[in-house]
């Protein structure tokens, strides 16, 4: 069963959306957006505090409480998650899963500790990458909101994350983010072929066909999108109806 997962990128208490992680524009109120997406049939919701790592602070717990208070679908929260205490606070504030990125690259043991403490199903590792022909897979890992390349192969890192206990891998191609030019299918497929855990397609959804290709060509089972939903270019039900018509199993 394929799941649809709108994503709230947060900054200064508002939902924002940019292109390639910059040129941010306001995209609405997080609580209103969360409520609407659940009504529309979202299977899960992601909320990423996109500036937390860059600003060297933690995800704001009041945002998590406000959003989790109006939905009962699973909520994945990420941004500045770097310690076991951060995870405990986020889960206590209403998150169902936490997403870690830069901190896990810096200290991979955090993944193992989190999985041991709360179960793999609650641990998502976000992997941001950009194309680099020097890497074995052709994709290089980047951290700190996409600002810093780390000289590590992104697909190898995905395998390592799975072996440490990550329950979900969320790869985002920096080359596609916010462009609405389609998911980076080669990158998504490279990850989904390398791991057995669920893979989230993320970054660049713009047309109904993009969602279909993420499943059939990319191997993703969770489809994350932001701008197409925030700006009402597509509704969640439109995406589900389209996928169902193509023979892809989705919830009602």
N, C-alpha and C positions, 0 to 999 in steps of 0.2 A: 504493500500500500504506500503510495507516494504522498508526502505531506507538503503543504504549502505554508511557508513561514515568512510573513512580512517582517521587516527589520526596522526598528526605530534607532537611527543614529542620533545620539543626543549631544547637545552642547548648550551650556547655559540654561538648562531646563527646558529647551525646545527641541523638537525633531528637526534635524537639518539634513540636507543632501547636497553632495558635491559631485565633482567629476575627478577621477584619479585621486580621490581623498582631499581635494582642495576646492577653492571657489564655492564655499558653502552658502546655501540659501535656506531660508526658513521654510519648513514643510509642515508646521502645525504643532498642536498641543499633544503631548504623549498620551495623556489619559483619554482624551477624546479619540485619538487614533487607535489606541489599544481596544477600547470598547467597540468601536466600529469594526475593526478587523475580526474580532471574535464573532460579532453578529453576522458578518459576511461569510463566515465559515473557515477562518484560519485554523489550522491544526495546531500550530505552535506560534510563539512570538519571540523575536530576538530583540534585545535592547543593548546597544553598544555605546558606552561613554567614550566617544572617539578621541577626546582630548586628554583623557585621564593619564595615560602613560607619558605623553609629551609634557603635560603640566606637572608631572611627578606627584600625582595624588591618586586617591582611591575613587572608585565609582560612588556617586552620591546616593546614599541609602534611601533618602526621602523620595527620589525618583522611582526607585524599585518598589517601595511601599505603595506609592500612589498608583502605579501601573498594575502591580499584582493584585491590588485591592478591587479592581474592576473586571478582572478576567479569571476564568478557571481553566484555561488551556495552559500547557506548559510554557514557562517563561525562561529563556536562556539569557543571562546577563554577563556582559564582558566589559573590560576596560579597566586597566590598572590592577588586575587581580594578580597579586604576587606572593601572598602568604596564605597559610592555612587559616589564619584569623580572618583575612579578607573573605575567604570562601564561606566560613561560618557566619559572618555578618550578612553576606548576600543571601544565603539560604534562609537565615533568620528573618530577613526583610521580605521574603516572599518569592525569591528566585527558586526555580525548580532545578536548574542546571547553571553551571558557571562556564564561561568561555575564557580561556587563558591563551596568551600569545607570546609577547615579548619576555615575560618572566619565565615561561616554560623553556624558551630557547636559552635563556641565561642559566637556568637551574632545572634541568629536565626531571630531577627527583621530585619536584613539586607535583608532577603528573601522578607519579606512583603514590605519593603521600595522599593526594586528594582522592584517588581511586580507592585506596585502602580505607580512608576515613569515611567516605560518603558513597562509595560504589561507582563503578565505571560509568553507569548510565547518567550520572550527574556531571561528568567531566567532558567538556568539549574543548578541543584544541583548535584554535583558529590559525591558519597558515597563510600568510600573505607572501606572494612571490611575484617576481617579474622575470621575463625571458632573459636568459644569459646562456649563450651557446657553449660557454666554457664549463658549464655544469653537466654531469652525466645525463640528467633527464632533460636538460635545456631550461630548467627553472631554478632560480636562485631565491632562497629565503630572504625576506626583508622584515624588519621589526620597527618599533617606535612609530606606529601609524604610517608605515610605508616609507619612512624617511631614511632608513639605514639598512644597506645590504650587508649580510653577514658572512658571505663566502661559503654558504652551506647549501647542499642540494635539497630542494624542497620536498621531493618525493622520498628521498632517504629519511628525511626528518619525519615525514608522515608515518613511515614504517616504525621508526623509533617510538613515536608517540603512542602508536597502537600497542607496541610491546610493553610500554610502561603503564598501560591501563586506560588510555583515552577511550571513551565510549562513542564519541562522534568526532569526525574530522571536518572542519569548515574551511576549505581552501578558497581564497579570493585572489584573483589575478589583478594586480595593479594596472595591467594594461587595459583591462576592461571595465574597471569600477566606474559606475555612474554614467557610462557612455550610452547605455541602452542599445549597444551594438551586438548584443548576444553574450551569453556566458562564454568563458574561455574553455571551449570543449576539450581541446587537447590537454590542458592542465587538469581539468576535472577528471577526465578519463585516466590520466597518468596516476592520479591519486587513488581513484576508485579501484583501479586494477592492482594497486600495490597493497591495499588494506582490505580487511573483511568487515570492519565496522561501518555503520552508515556514513555516507559522505553528503555534505550539504553543497549544492551548487550555489555560488554566490558571485555577484559582481557582473552587471551588464545586461540583465534581462530587459527586453524592450518590446518583444512581440510574443504572441501566443506560441509560435513555432519554437522560440528559444526555450520555453519550458519543456516542450516535447523532446527537443534535441538533448537537453540536459539529462533526461532519463534514458533515452534510447541510445544516444552516442556517448554521453558523459558518464553514465552509470550511477548518477546521483539518485538518492531516494528522498531527500528533503530539498525543496526548491525555495531558496531565499530570494526575496526581491524587495526593493525599497521605493525608488522613484516612480515606477509604473503604478504602484498602489497609492503612494502619497499624493501624486498629481492626478489621480483618477483616470489614468490612461487605460488601465484595465482594472476590472474588479476580480476578487478572488474567485467568485462563482463563475465568471467568464473563463478563467484559467482552468477551473475544475471541469466545467462542461466540455471545454475543448479537449482536455486530456482524456476524459471519459469517452468522448466520441472517437478518439484515436486508440481506444482499447487499453488505456493505462488505468490501473486501479487507484481511485482516490476516494476519500470519505465524502459524504454528502455535504 
